[in-house]
Amino acid sequence: MLFFLALFLVFLYFKVARIHKKEEKGTPLVYLQHFLVGFSAIGIFLYGFTHFSWYIVLISSLVFFIIAALIITAIQLGIFIDGKPQFGISKFYKLLPVLTLSVMILSAILSL
């Protein structure tokens, strides 16, 4: 179950990172986060292909990719209450370090 959570968080992170790259200038710290999550994603996929059937990993990856894309699209469109945005993509950028840490911890747990 942790594998699927980690896989979803990887796709969510990279969707947010792609939007962040388009809208704001990258810093060395952001590039380090991308590298760490990418390295962790490789470990997560290796775990998935060794412990699950290949088609389960591919189907779940496709489903999580679509879900992450829809979540980010909904956030980009905005959640408005009384004409004021309640949760925008700029607030989601502040969660990138938390997502990085979560993916790295889950990857470390899966590799044990």
WOJOSUL-V731071 format. One record per pair of residues at least 24 apart in sequence whose ideal C-beta (glycine too) atoms are under 8 Angstrom apart, sorted by sequence separation. I is the first residue (numbers start at 1). J is the second residue. D is the distance in Angstrom with one decimal. If there is no record, write none. Layout:
I;J;D  I;J;D
This chain:
13;37;5.3  10;37;6.7  14;41;7.9  10;40;7.4  10;41;4.6  10;44;6.2  7;44;6.1  6;44;5.0  3;44;6.9  7;48;6.9  3;47;6.2  3;48;5.6  3;51;7.2  3;52;7.3  11;61;7.5  7;60;6.3  11;64;4.8  15;68;4.7  19;72;6.4  7;61;6.4  11;65;5.1  14;68;8.0  15;69;6.1  4;60;6.0  8;64;4.5  11;67;7.8  12;68;4.5  15;71;7.7  16;72;6.4  7;64;5.6  11;68;4.2  15;72;4.6  19;76;7.1  8;67;7.1  12;71;6.9  44;103;7.7  4;64;7.7  8;68;6.9  12;72;7.7  37;99;7.7  41;103;7.3  44;106;7.3  33;96;6.4  37;100;5.6  40;103;5.0  44;107;5.4  47;110;4.6  33;97;6.9  36;100;6.1  40;104;5.1  43;107;4.7  47;111;6.8  23;89;7.8  30;96;7.6  37;103;5.2  40;106;7.8  41;107;7.7  44;110;6.3  33;100;4.6  37;104;7.4  40;107;3.7  43;110;7.1  36;104;6.0  43;111;5.7  24;93;7.5  19;89;6.2  16;89;7.9  20;93;5.6  16;92;5.9  20;96;6.9  16;93;7.1  16;95;7.7  17;96;7.0  16;96;6.3  13;96;7.2  16;99;7.2  13;99;4.6  12;99;6.7  13;100;6.9  9;99;6.1  13;103;6.1  9;102;5.6  10;103;5.7  9;103;5.1  6;103;6.3  9;106;6.9  6;106;3.8  5;106;6.5  6;107;6.3  2;106;5.8  6;110;6.4  2;109;6.2  3;110;6.1  2;110;6.2
